[in-house]
Amino acid sequence: MNAVSAAPDAALSPWRREIGATWRLALPIVVTQLAQVSIMTADVVMLGWLGPEALAAGAMGWNLVFIVTIFGFGICMATAPMMAQAIGRGRGKVRDVRRSMRQGFWAAAILALAGWMLLALSAPILLLLRQDAALVAPAAGYVDILAWGVLPTLWFMVLRQFLAVLERPRAALVVQVLAFFLNVVGNYALIFGHFGMPALGLNGAAVASAVANWFAFLALLGFVLTDRRMRRYRLLGRFWRADWARLRELARLGLPISGVLLLEVTVFAAAVYVLGAIGTEQLAAHQIAIQCASITFMVPFGLAQAATVRVGIAAGAGDRAGVRRAGWAALSLGLAFMAAMALTLWLLRWPIAELFLDASQPQSLRVAQYAVEFLAVAAVFQIFDGAQAIAMGALRGLKDTRLPMLIAALGYWALGFTAGCFAAFVLGMDGLGVWIGLAIGLAVVAALATARFAARERLGLVP
């Protein structure tokens, strides 16, 4: 009897260990992500206190900067499976990890330079997108300042991948939390003119965010260069020496990852500009709802990074069972969390919307009504959003990035955005129709990406 009852426990123990290992790795990453997105959340809340116009202009500008940043994230995130599989193989791992890390810095600098050139054209881009001309000038000024935070944000992401692969993500957590508090204090001082600072309004939020991003990068770099266990990697040694072979490998793997992230982010950014053409109140409401969805998304996004590392290490070691456990453990954790968040957003729609608005302003009630509608849809797509993020992360651990990019193009744009525009303009549903289209796109990508990972791990197609 005892032997029989012990058998299931013995069979389950590898899964329990994997769930525990995944969560221990993911938790600091998740909190770091939450602290990072909270920088923008603080901007949204405080700009909302200035009024719907400032909030809408901030949304326009921030989305342009975020598109550039998220494209760079894909290249930075590609360093994680490269380093993880090197550690899984074990041979020459220090040199191999260092090569990937250095070229991650190179790629981030190249992309930041290209991004700055694009963001310098923010005003004509916004006018081309038929945005409210009265909001374009303040939005462009906001972008000009916020763009200075792109390079440190990308370099910080590269350092985070390095620490995650070494399963030491807590330093990034501490630094990002400090950066969040620095940003809150900076917003309070520079938006409203406290502590003897000038009241810069929208531009004050941009200055505070850029300063917080530089602080986060420099502080984390200081830790990595001085920590006793990190010094052996000599990450900045011969930093200017070209490693074209590794840079090409990084581009081959990272550009499709950037493509996936860009396809997802640009469909949400396109929703911003569609709603901007519909009206300022619906655009402000969209920014509230999307910010809330972004906060909950940070948990599966962190779990996706943990899945990349855990799957990558198992794949590098040729461990099929380990690949299976790592992927499905992360998916299980993510779906459980997002189900709880779906219920929370559904039940607390009104209190959440009111948190972002000044009730004394006459437009606030109408904005809140739209925000409540959008939050209801956000509650519905929580599970889809979590599933697609983690499945994509698991596929990255297998260095499977090209087909996921095609899946993202089909789901987000060919189906989701098309359906959203049809519902908004043909069916007359306005912003609510756009949000329904976003939900459709996420559901399609979640189903196809999860099926792709299931096929890869079942058939043993591990590189």
C-alpha positions as CSV (number, residue, x, y, z in Angstrom):
1,M,0.0,0.0,0.0
2,N,2.8,2.4,0.9
3,A,4.7,1.6,-2.3
4,V,1.6,2.1,-4.4
5,S,0.8,5.5,-2.8
6,A,4.4,6.6,-3.0
7,A,4.5,6.0,-6.8
8,P,2.3,9.0,-7.8
9,D,4.4,11.3,-5.6
10,A,7.6,10.1,-7.2
11,A,6.1,10.6,-10.6
12,L,4.9,14.1,-9.8
13,S,8.0,15.3,-8.0
14,P,9.9,16.4,-11.2
15,W,6.9,18.5,-12.2
16,R,6.7,20.0,-8.7
17,R,10.4,20.8,-8.8
18,E,10.0,22.4,-12.2
19,I,7.1,24.5,-11.1
20,G,9.0,25.6,-8.0
21,A,12.2,26.4,-10.0
22,T,10.2,28.3,-12.7
23,W,8.4,30.4,-10.1
24,R,11.6,31.2,-8.1
25,L,13.2,32.4,-11.3
26,A,10.1,34.2,-12.6
27,L,9.0,36.0,-9.4
28,P,11.9,38.5,-9.3
29,I,11.5,39.0,-13.1
30,V,7.8,39.6,-12.7
31,V,8.2,42.2,-10.0
32,T,11.0,43.8,-12.0
33,Q,8.6,44.0,-15.0
34,L,5.9,45.4,-12.8
35,A,8.2,48.1,-11.5
36,Q,9.3,48.9,-15.0
37,V,5.7,49.3,-16.4
38,S,4.8,51.2,-13.2
39,I,7.0,54.0,-14.4
40,M,4.6,54.5,-17.2
41,T,1.6,53.9,-15.0
42,A,2.8,56.7,-12.7
43,D,3.0,58.9,-15.7
44,V,-0.6,58.0,-16.8
45,V,-2.0,58.6,-13.3
46,M,-0.3,61.9,-12.9
47,L,-1.0,63.1,-16.4
48,G,-4.6,62.1,-15.9
49,W,-4.7,64.6,-13.1
50,L,-3.7,67.3,-15.6
51,G,-6.7,66.4,-17.8
52,P,-7.8,64.2,-20.7
53,E,-5.8,66.3,-23.2
54,A,-2.5,65.8,-21.5
55,L,-3.3,62.1,-21.0
56,A,-4.2,61.7,-24.7
57,A,-1.0,63.6,-25.9
58,G,1.1,61.4,-23.6
59,A,-0.5,58.3,-25.0
60,M,0.3,59.4,-28.6
61,G,3.9,60.1,-27.7
62,W,4.5,57.2,-25.5
63,N,3.3,54.7,-28.0
64,L,5.8,55.9,-30.6
65,V,8.6,55.5,-28.1
66,F,7.3,52.1,-27.0
67,I,7.2,50.8,-30.5
68,V,10.9,51.6,-31.0
69,T,11.8,50.2,-27.6
70,I,9.9,46.9,-28.0
71,F,11.5,46.2,-31.3
72,G,14.9,46.5,-29.6
73,F,13.6,44.2,-26.8
74,G,13.4,41.4,-29.3
75,I,17.1,41.5,-30.1
76,C,18.0,41.9,-26.4
77,M,15.8,39.0,-25.5
78,A,17.5,36.8,-28.1
79,T,20.6,36.8,-25.9
80,A,18.7,34.7,-23.3
81,P,18.3,31.4,-25.3
82,M,21.8,31.8,-26.7
83,M,23.3,32.1,-23.2
84,A,20.9,29.5,-21.7
85,Q,21.8,26.8,-24.3
86,A,25.5,27.6,-23.8
87,I,25.1,26.9,-20.1
88,G,23.1,23.7,-20.8
89,R,25.9,22.4,-23.0
90,G,28.5,23.3,-20.3
91,R,31.5,23.5,-22.6
92,G,33.2,26.9,-22.8
93,K,30.2,28.5,-21.3
94,V,31.9,31.6,-19.8
95,R,33.3,32.7,-23.1
96,D,30.2,31.8,-25.0
97,V,28.0,33.8,-22.6
98,R,30.3,36.8,-22.8
99,R,30.2,36.8,-26.6
100,S,26.4,36.9,-26.6
101,M,26.2,39.5,-23.9
102,R,28.6,41.9,-25.6
103,Q,26.9,41.7,-29.0
104,G,23.6,42.3,-27.2
105,F,25.0,45.6,-26.1
106,W,26.2,46.3,-29.7
107,A,22.8,45.5,-31.2
108,A,21.0,47.6,-28.6
109,A,23.2,50.6,-29.4
110,I,22.6,50.2,-33.2
111,L,18.9,49.9,-32.7
112,A,18.7,52.9,-30.3
113,L,20.5,55.1,-32.9
114,A,18.1,54.1,-35.6
115,G,15.2,54.7,-33.2
116,W,16.3,58.2,-32.4
117,M,16.4,59.0,-36.1
118,L,12.8,57.8,-36.4
119,L,11.5,59.5,-33.3
120,A,12.9,62.8,-34.5
121,L,10.1,62.7,-37.1
122,S,7.3,62.1,-34.5
123,A,5.3,65.3,-35.4
124,P,4.9,64.5,-39.1
125,I,4.3,60.8,-38.2
126,L,1.4,61.8,-35.9
127,L,-0.1,64.2,-38.5
128,L,0.2,61.4,-41.1
129,L,-1.8,59.2,-38.8
130,R,-4.5,61.9,-38.7
131,Q,-4.2,62.7,-35.0
132,D,-5.7,65.8,-33.4
133,A,-3.4,68.6,-34.5
134,A,-3.8,70.4,-31.2
135,L,-2.2,67.3,-29.4
136,V,0.6,66.7,-31.9
137,A,2.9,69.5,-30.8
138,P,2.9,68.5,-27.0
139,A,3.1,64.8,-27.9
140,A,6.2,65.5,-30.1
141,G,7.9,67.5,-27.4
142,Y,7.2,64.6,-25.0
143,V,8.8,62.2,-27.5
144,D,11.9,64.3,-28.0
145,I,12.7,64.1,-24.3
146,L,11.5,60.5,-23.6
147,A,13.6,59.2,-26.5
148,W,16.8,59.8,-24.4
149,G,15.7,56.9,-22.3
150,V,15.6,54.3,-25.1
151,L,19.3,53.3,-25.0
152,P,19.6,52.7,-21.3
153,T,16.3,50.8,-21.4
154,L,17.7,48.4,-24.0
155,W,21.0,48.0,-22.2
156,F,19.2,47.3,-19.0
157,M,17.2,44.6,-20.8
158,V,20.4,42.9,-21.9
159,L,21.8,42.9,-18.4
160,R,18.5,41.4,-17.2
161,Q,18.8,38.5,-19.6
162,F,22.3,37.8,-18.4
163,L,21.2,37.8,-14.7
164,A,18.1,35.7,-15.5
165,V,20.2,33.0,-17.3
166,L,22.5,32.9,-14.3
167,E,19.3,32.6,-12.1
168,R,20.2,35.8,-10.2
169,P,17.4,38.2,-11.2
170,R,17.0,39.9,-7.8
171,A,19.5,42.6,-8.4
172,A,17.5,43.9,-11.4
173,L,14.4,43.8,-9.2
174,V,16.0,46.0,-6.5
175,V,17.3,48.5,-9.1
176,Q,14.0,48.7,-11.0
177,V,12.0,49.4,-7.8
178,L,14.4,52.2,-6.9
179,A,14.0,53.6,-10.4
180,F,10.2,53.5,-10.0
181,F,10.3,55.5,-6.8
182,L,12.8,58.0,-8.4
183,N,10.3,58.4,-11.3
184,V,7.4,59.0,-9.0
185,V,9.2,61.7,-7.1
186,G,10.5,63.2,-10.3
187,N,7.0,63.3,-11.8
188,Y,5.6,65.0,-8.7
189,A,8.3,67.6,-8.8
190,L,8.5,68.2,-12.5
191,I,4.9,67.9,-13.7
192,F,3.4,70.0,-11.0
193,G,6.4,72.2,-9.9
194,H,7.0,70.9,-6.3
195,F,10.3,70.9,-4.3
196,G,11.3,74.2,-6.0
197,M,11.3,72.6,-9.5
198,P,9.6,74.2,-12.5
199,A,6.1,72.9,-13.5
200,L,6.9,71.3,-16.8
201,G,3.6,69.4,-17.2
202,L,3.8,66.7,-19.9
203,N,7.5,67.3,-20.5
204,G,8.2,66.9,-16.8
205,A,6.9,63.3,-17.0
206,A,9.3,62.6,-19.9
207,V,12.3,64.0,-18.0
208,A,11.5,62.0,-14.9
209,S,11.1,58.8,-17.0
210,A,14.4,59.3,-18.9
211,V,16.4,60.0,-15.8
212,A,14.9,56.9,-14.1
213,N,15.9,54.7,-17.0
214,W,19.5,55.9,-17.0
215,F,19.6,55.4,-13.3
216,A,18.4,51.8,-13.6
217,F,20.9,50.9,-16.3
218,L,23.9,52.4,-14.5
219,A,23.1,51.0,-11.2
220,L,22.6,47.4,-12.6
221,L,25.8,47.7,-14.6
222,G,27.7,48.7,-11.5
223,F,26.4,45.6,-9.7
224,V,27.4,43.3,-12.5
225,L,30.9,44.7,-12.8
226,T,31.6,44.6,-9.0
227,D,29.9,41.4,-7.9
228,R,32.4,38.8,-7.0
229,R,30.6,36.0,-8.9
230,M,30.0,38.1,-12.0
231,R,33.6,39.5,-12.5
232,R,34.8,36.3,-14.1
233,Y,32.7,37.0,-17.2
234,R,34.6,40.3,-17.9
235,L,31.6,41.6,-19.8
236,L,33.1,44.9,-20.9
237,G,36.6,43.5,-21.6
238,R,37.5,44.3,-25.2
239,F,34.0,45.7,-25.6
240,W,34.8,47.5,-28.9
241,R,36.1,44.3,-30.5
242,A,33.7,43.2,-33.3
243,D,32.3,39.7,-33.2
244,W,30.4,39.7,-36.5
245,A,29.6,35.9,-36.4
246,R,27.8,36.2,-33.1
247,L,26.1,39.5,-34.1
248,R,24.7,37.8,-37.2
249,E,23.5,34.9,-35.1
250,L,21.9,37.3,-32.7
251,A,20.2,39.1,-35.6
252,R,19.0,35.8,-37.1
253,L,17.4,34.7,-33.9
254,G,16.4,38.2,-32.6
255,L,14.8,39.8,-35.6
256,P,11.9,37.4,-35.7
257,I,11.4,37.9,-31.9
258,S,11.4,41.6,-32.5
259,G,8.9,40.9,-35.3
260,V,6.5,39.1,-32.9
261,L,6.8,41.8,-30.3
262,L,6.4,44.5,-32.9
263,L,3.3,42.9,-34.5
264,E,1.7,42.7,-31.0
265,V,2.6,46.1,-29.9
266,T,1.9,47.9,-33.2
267,V,-1.6,46.4,-33.3
268,F,-2.2,48.0,-29.8
269,A,-0.5,51.2,-31.0
270,A,-2.7,51.2,-34.1
271,A,-5.7,51.0,-31.8
272,V,-4.4,54.1,-30.1
273,Y,-4.4,56.0,-33.3
274,V,-7.7,54.6,-34.5
275,L,-9.3,55.7,-31.2
276,G,-7.5,59.1,-31.6
277,A,-9.3,59.6,-34.8
278,I,-12.6,58.6,-33.1
279,G,-12.3,61.0,-30.2
280,T,-10.1,62.3,-27.4
281,E,-12.4,60.8,-24.6
282,Q,-12.2,57.3,-26.1
283,L,-8.4,57.6,-26.5
284,A,-7.9,58.7,-22.9
285,A,-10.2,55.7,-21.8
286,H,-8.1,53.4,-23.9
287,Q,-4.9,54.5,-22.3
288,I,-6.4,53.7,-18.8
289,A,-7.6,50.3,-19.8
290,I,-4.4,49.3,-21.7
291,Q,-2.3,50.4,-18.8
292,C,-4.2,48.1,-16.5
293,A,-3.9,45.2,-19.0
294,S,-0.2,46.0,-19.3
295,I,0.3,45.6,-15.5
296,T,-1.4,42.2,-15.4
297,F,0.5,41.1,-18.5
298,M,3.8,41.6,-16.7
299,V,3.3,38.4,-14.8
300,P,3.0,36.1,-17.9
301,F,5.7,38.2,-19.6
302,G,8.0,37.5,-16.7
303,L,7.0,33.8,-16.8
304,A,7.8,33.8,-20.5
305,Q,11.3,34.9,-19.8
306,A,11.7,32.2,-17.2
307,A,10.3,29.7,-19.7
308,T,12.9,30.8,-22.3
309,V,15.7,30.2,-19.8
310,R,14.4,26.9,-18.4
311,V,13.5,25.5,-21.8
312,G,16.8,26.7,-23.3
313,I,18.9,25.1,-20.6
314,A,17.0,21.8,-21.0
315,A,17.3,22.0,-24.8
316,G,21.1,22.7,-24.6
317,A,21.5,19.6,-22.5
318,G,19.3,17.5,-24.9
319,D,16.7,16.9,-22.2
320,R,13.3,16.3,-23.9
321,A,11.5,15.7,-20.7
322,G,13.0,18.8,-19.2
323,V,11.8,20.9,-22.2
324,R,8.3,19.5,-21.8
325,R,8.2,20.2,-18.0
326,A,9.7,23.7,-18.3
327,G,7.2,24.8,-21.0
328,W,4.0,23.4,-19.5
329,A,4.9,24.4,-15.9
330,A,5.2,28.1,-17.0
331,L,2.0,27.9,-18.9
332,S,0.1,26.4,-15.9
333,L,1.3,29.2,-13.6
334,G,0.5,31.9,-16.1
335,L,-3.0,30.7,-16.8
336,A,-3.9,30.4,-13.2
337,F,-2.7,33.9,-12.5
338,M,-4.5,35.5,-15.5
339,A,-7.8,33.7,-14.6
340,A,-7.6,35.5,-11.2
341,M,-6.8,38.8,-12.9
342,A,-9.7,38.4,-15.3
343,L,-12.1,38.1,-12.4
344,T,-10.5,41.1,-10.7
345,L,-10.8,43.4,-13.7
346,W,-14.4,42.4,-14.3
347,L,-15.5,43.0,-10.7
348,L,-13.5,46.3,-10.1
349,R,-14.0,48.0,-13.5
350,W,-15.5,51.2,-12.0
351,P,-13.1,51.8,-9.1
352,I,-10.1,51.2,-11.4
353,A,-11.3,53.7,-14.0
354,E,-12.0,56.3,-11.3
355,L,-8.5,55.9,-9.9
356,F,-7.0,57.5,-13.1
357,L,-9.3,60.5,-13.3
358,D,-10.1,63.8,-11.5
359,A,-13.8,63.6,-10.7
360,S,-14.1,67.4,-10.6
361,Q,-13.4,67.7,-14.3
362,P,-16.6,67.5,-16.5
363,Q,-15.1,65.2,-19.1
364,S,-14.0,62.6,-16.5
365,L,-17.4,60.8,-16.2
366,R,-17.6,60.1,-19.9
367,V,-14.0,58.9,-20.1
368,A,-14.7,56.6,-17.1
369,Q,-17.7,55.1,-18.9
370,Y,-15.7,54.3,-21.9
371,A,-12.8,52.9,-19.8
372,V,-15.3,50.6,-18.0
373,E,-16.4,49.1,-21.3
374,F,-12.8,48.6,-22.4
375,L,-11.8,47.0,-19.1
376,A,-14.6,44.5,-19.5
377,V,-13.1,43.3,-22.7
378,A,-9.6,43.3,-21.2
379,A,-10.9,41.0,-18.5
380,V,-12.1,38.6,-21.2
381,F,-8.8,38.4,-23.0
382,Q,-6.5,38.0,-19.9
383,I,-6.2,34.2,-20.3
384,F,-5.5,34.5,-24.1
385,D,-2.8,37.2,-23.5
386,G,-1.1,35.1,-20.8
387,A,-1.1,31.9,-22.9
388,Q,0.3,33.5,-26.1
389,A,3.1,35.3,-24.1
390,I,4.3,32.2,-22.3
391,A,4.0,29.9,-25.4
392,M,6.1,32.3,-27.4
393,G,8.7,32.4,-24.6
394,A,8.9,28.6,-24.5
395,L,9.4,28.5,-28.3
396,R,12.2,31.1,-27.9
397,G,14.0,28.7,-25.6
398,L,14.0,26.2,-28.5
399,K,15.3,29.0,-30.8
400,D,12.0,28.6,-32.7
401,T,11.2,32.2,-33.8
402,R,10.3,32.4,-37.5
403,L,6.9,30.5,-37.5
404,P,5.8,32.4,-34.4
405,M,6.3,35.6,-36.2
406,L,4.0,34.4,-39.0
407,I,1.5,33.3,-36.3
408,A,1.6,36.8,-34.8
409,A,1.0,38.5,-38.2
410,L,-2.0,36.3,-38.9
411,G,-3.6,36.7,-35.5
412,Y,-2.9,40.3,-34.6
413,W,-3.3,42.0,-38.0
414,A,-4.9,39.8,-40.6
415,L,-7.7,38.7,-38.2
416,G,-7.7,40.9,-35.0
417,F,-7.1,44.4,-36.4
418,T,-9.3,43.7,-39.4
419,A,-12.1,42.5,-37.2
420,G,-11.7,45.5,-34.8
421,C,-11.9,48.0,-37.6
422,F,-15.0,46.3,-39.1
423,A,-16.7,46.3,-35.7
424,A,-15.7,49.9,-35.0
425,F,-16.6,51.6,-38.3
426,V,-19.0,49.2,-40.1
427,L,-21.0,48.0,-37.1
428,G,-20.7,51.4,-35.4
429,M,-19.2,50.1,-32.2
430,D,-16.4,52.7,-32.1
431,G,-13.8,52.0,-29.4
432,L,-15.5,48.9,-28.1
433,G,-15.3,47.3,-31.5
434,V,-11.6,48.0,-31.6
435,W,-11.1,46.2,-28.3
436,I,-13.2,43.2,-29.4
437,G,-10.8,42.9,-32.4
438,L,-7.8,42.9,-30.0
439,A,-9.4,40.1,-28.0
440,I,-9.9,38.0,-31.2
441,G,-6.3,38.5,-32.3
442,L,-4.9,37.4,-28.9
443,A,-7.1,34.3,-28.8
444,V,-5.9,33.2,-32.3
445,V,-2.2,33.7,-31.4
446,A,-2.6,31.9,-28.1
447,A,-4.2,28.9,-29.7
448,L,-1.6,28.6,-32.5
449,A,1.5,29.3,-30.4
450,T,0.4,26.8,-27.7
451,A,-0.2,24.2,-30.4
452,R,3.2,24.9,-31.9
453,F,5.0,24.3,-28.6
454,A,2.9,21.1,-28.0
455,A,4.0,19.8,-31.4
456,R,7.7,20.7,-30.9
457,E,8.0,19.1,-27.5
458,R,5.9,16.0,-28.4
459,L,7.8,15.2,-31.5
460,G,11.2,15.8,-29.9
461,L,12.2,18.6,-32.3
462,V,14.8,20.0,-29.9
463,P,17.9,21.6,-31.5
